[in-house]
Amino acid sequence: MIRIGIVGTSSISEQFARAVGVVDGVEVSRVASRDAARAQEFADRVGAPGTAEGLDALLAAPDVDAVYLASPNAVHAEQVRTAADAGIPALVEKPAVLTADEWDAAVAHAHERGVVLLEAMRSAYDPGLAEVERLVPRLGRLRRVSFRYEKRSARYDHVLAGAQTNIFDPALGGSALRDLGVYPLHVLVRLFGAPRALQGARVGIASATDGLGSALAAYDGFLADVAWSKITDTSLFSEIQGEDGSLAIDAIEAPRLLTLTPRGGAAEVVRVEAPDNPMVGEIERFRDAIGGVDIARDQELTGLTLRAIDQILAVPLV
């Protein structure tokens, strides 16, 4: 049994704890927060038997074999290094760190210390994405890819009211690109590799980060456009177009309804069966990595995604 300590008491941590409860071989043993009362309240809510006041105390606890880091983006790099120095494997919420160079350094350090470091990119381990991969060859020669994740955040209302909030705070590494754009970009590089060229634009909001944006990626023989937003909603699907057909994808972060339309033929609908909690797959992958499964490709894809984000962030907000 791998006993996992959770850093952070947000809703994503609660979802993670619930997912752990349905995965064999793992359990939540402690919850850490700088606020002891908050840690205890969260532990009671998710059924964790213990708490810790801060990361160092969590890493030193005798009943913690691994950690899940759901802290602000800006502190991820420091925390994964601290965990590696303590000999503790880490599953770190996306984006794993703020830059590709930080990720390369973190992976190298984890290797030196002989511990597992994995990004909690839930879409990477979703059965829907595996089904997309299976269907893509039926499309023939690819010509256009359009991936999007656009969902208005309730916390945007705080920004409109003149307040700052973590996910929109650039000092904490918050941005719509890092929070939502990371999903379609990760799927893009997983399916098709690194683009030959990439251009992006982001629309700024009052918190001094991006609220939405788009990117255009060039590949051999086809183009890919990626859209993300935390200040607007969309009713549009993602899509992959080939010369022999198209594939519509209902949700790029968790595909559940796929529609393959052959050129000149009738549409074929594929419904994907998946766990109710979309974090199950990443926890299973983390467990298996601790057991010895090679995750070099997983780490490489995290790096490629972060390099794409680096390129887009280099362009000033509009």
GIFEN-V885542 format. One record per residue. N is the residue number from 1. RES is the residue in one small letter. PHI is phi in degrees with one decimal (* if undefined). Layout:
BEGIN
N/RES/PHI
N/RES/PHI
END
This chain:
BEGIN
1/m/*
2/i/-93.2
3/r/-95.6
4/i/-106.0
5/g/-99.7
6/i/-104.3
7/v/-105.1
8/g/114.2
9/t/-125.7
10/s/-82.9
11/s/-63.7
12/i/-67.4
13/s/-67.3
14/e/-66.6
15/q/-62.3
16/f/-62.3
17/a/-60.4
18/r/-65.2
19/a/-67.2
20/v/-55.6
21/g/-63.6
22/v/-112.6
23/v/-107.6
24/d/-68.3
25/g/87.6
26/v/-136.5
27/e/-154.3
28/v/-86.7
29/s/-105.8
30/r/-148.0
31/v/-125.9
32/a/-113.8
33/s/-154.5
34/r/-69.1
35/d/-101.6
36/a/-59.5
37/a/-66.2
38/r/-65.4
39/a/-60.8
40/q/-66.8
41/e/-62.5
42/f/-68.1
43/a/-59.7
44/d/-62.7
45/r/-68.0
46/v/-100.5
47/g/80.3
48/a/-77.7
49/p/-75.2
50/g/-139.7
51/t/-135.0
52/a/-149.7
53/e/-98.3
54/g/97.3
55/l/-65.0
56/d/-59.9
57/a/-65.5
58/l/-64.7
59/l/-65.2
60/a/-86.0
61/a/-68.0
62/p/-70.7
63/d/-108.0
64/v/-120.0
65/d/-100.5
66/a/-158.1
67/v/-131.9
68/y/-112.9
69/l/-104.9
70/a/-121.2
71/s/-88.5
72/p/-56.5
73/n/-52.5
74/a/-66.6
75/v/-103.8
76/h/-58.1
77/a/-59.2
78/e/-64.2
79/q/-71.7
80/v/-69.0
81/r/-68.6
82/t/-62.3
83/a/-64.2
84/a/-62.8
85/d/-63.0
86/a/-86.4
87/g/76.0
88/i/-110.1
89/p/-61.7
90/a/-131.3
91/l/-107.3
92/v/-112.4
93/e/-60.4
94/k/-72.0
95/p/-68.7
96/a/-54.9
97/v/-145.4
98/l/-86.8
99/t/-138.8
100/a/-63.9
101/d/-64.0
102/e/-62.8
103/w/-67.3
104/d/-58.1
105/a/-66.1
106/a/-65.7
107/v/-64.7
108/a/-61.1
109/h/-66.5
110/a/-62.9
111/h/-62.3
112/e/-60.0
113/r/-87.5
114/g/71.9
115/v/-123.6
116/v/-81.6
117/l/-133.7
118/l/-136.5
119/e/-82.3
120/a/-83.9
121/m/-96.8
122/r/-61.0
123/s/-63.6
124/a/-64.9
125/y/-114.8
126/d/-88.2
127/p/-61.5
128/g/-65.1
129/l/-68.9
130/a/-61.8
131/e/-70.1
132/v/-59.0
133/e/-57.8
134/r/-65.7
135/l/-86.0
136/v/-53.6
137/p/-60.0
138/r/-75.7
139/l/-84.9
140/g/77.7
141/r/-66.7
142/l/-73.8
143/r/-130.0
144/r/-148.4
145/v/-127.9
146/s/-130.3
147/f/-115.8
148/r/-149.2
149/y/-144.4
150/e/-131.0
151/k/-149.3
152/r/-66.4
153/s/-88.0
154/a/-61.6
155/r/-76.5
156/y/-64.8
157/d/-61.0
158/h/-64.1
159/v/-63.4
160/l/-63.5
161/a/-86.0
162/g/93.0
163/a/-101.9
164/q/-101.2
165/t/-143.4
166/n/-50.5
167/i/-70.3
168/f/-113.4
169/d/-99.0
170/p/-62.9
171/a/-66.0
172/l/-102.8
173/g/80.5
174/g/-82.1
175/s/-175.7
176/a/-65.0
177/l/-60.3
178/r/-71.6
179/d/-85.6
180/l/-117.8
181/g/-60.4
182/v/-59.9
183/y/-67.3
184/p/-63.1
185/l/-66.0
186/h/-65.5
187/v/-62.4
188/l/-58.5
189/v/-74.1
190/r/-67.6
191/l/-76.2
192/f/-126.7
193/g/83.0
194/a/-72.7
195/p/-70.6
196/r/-68.9
197/a/-149.0
198/l/-146.7
199/q/-130.7
200/g/-143.6
201/a/-143.7
202/r/-131.0
203/v/-96.7
204/g/-81.4
205/i/-126.4
206/a/-62.2
207/s/-79.5
208/a/78.3
209/t/-132.6
210/d/-87.8
211/g/-98.8
212/l/-157.5
213/g/-174.1
214/s/-143.6
215/a/-140.2
216/l/-121.8
217/a/-116.1
218/a/-105.4
219/y/-123.4
220/d/-67.5
221/g/89.3
222/f/-151.8
223/l/-115.0
224/a/-131.1
225/d/-114.3
226/v/-125.3
227/a/-128.4
228/w/-145.0
229/s/-163.0
230/k/-118.3
231/i/-123.9
232/t/-141.1
233/d/-109.6
234/t/-139.4
235/s/-110.6
236/l/-86.1
237/f/-87.2
238/s/-81.0
239/e/-154.6
240/i/-121.4
241/q/-111.4
242/g/-123.3
243/e/-69.5
244/d/-106.5
245/g/165.2
246/s/-131.2
247/l/-128.7
248/a/-93.0
249/i/-124.5
250/d/-68.1
251/a/-147.9
252/i/-66.8
253/e/-80.1
254/a/-157.6
255/p/-63.5
256/r/-127.1
257/l/-130.5
258/l/-116.8
259/t/-124.0
260/l/-99.2
261/t/-117.3
262/p/-66.4
263/r/-60.7
264/g/78.4
265/g/-119.7
266/a/-82.7
267/a/-68.9
268/e/-115.3
269/v/-97.7
270/v/-118.8
271/r/-101.6
272/v/-96.8
273/e/-86.0
274/a/-151.7
275/p/-60.0
276/d/-60.0
277/n/-95.4
278/p/-71.6
279/m/-91.1
280/v/-59.1
281/g/-61.3
282/e/-68.5
283/i/-69.5
284/e/-61.9
285/r/-66.0
286/f/-62.8
287/r/-57.0
288/d/-67.5
289/a/-63.9
290/i/-62.8
291/g/-78.8
292/g/118.7
293/v/-66.3
294/d/-72.1
295/i/-116.8
296/a/-59.2
297/r/-66.9
298/d/-58.3
299/q/-66.8
300/e/-63.5
301/l/-66.7
302/t/-60.4
303/g/-63.4
304/l/-64.1
305/t/-64.0
306/l/-65.9
307/r/-66.4
308/a/-64.5
309/i/-62.8
310/d/-55.8
311/q/-63.9
312/i/-70.3
313/l/-66.8
314/a/-70.0
315/v/-90.8
316/p/-59.3
317/l/-64.8
318/v/-111.0
END
